[in-house]
Amino acid sequence: MNEIDLMVNQLRAVAAQASVSAPAAAANAATQAPSQDFAALLQSAVDEVNNTQLDARQLTKQFESGNAEVNLQDVVLSLQKASLSFQTMVQVRNKLVSAYQEVMNMQV
């Protein structure tokens, strides 16, 4: 449960930072280069989702093999965490595709 709380807190912090820095970023956009590469940020998020799924798969295999150190609650929690992170990534991808299509349909 602690890892889910950590993830939720990270999402809240990013959302708060984005809402606070959006007006300032718009004012400084012409004079400053972005401080973080979007592609690197997106790749990092995809890697994190992949790692979450791999961890869940490994924990499931350990439980199936009868490892006494792995309990069912941890397996279910890791599977739900992996599912939630994947669903979130799919929604982000959908929003990015939608935004790309809007930009491509703009007339210049």
Protein Blocks (a to p, Z undefined) as FASTA:
>chain_A
ZZmmmmmmmmmmmmmmmmmmmmmmmmmmmmpccfbdfklmmmmmmmmmmmmmmmmmmmmm
mmmnopakbcfklmmmmmmmmmmmmmmmmmmmmmmmmmmmmmmmpcZZ
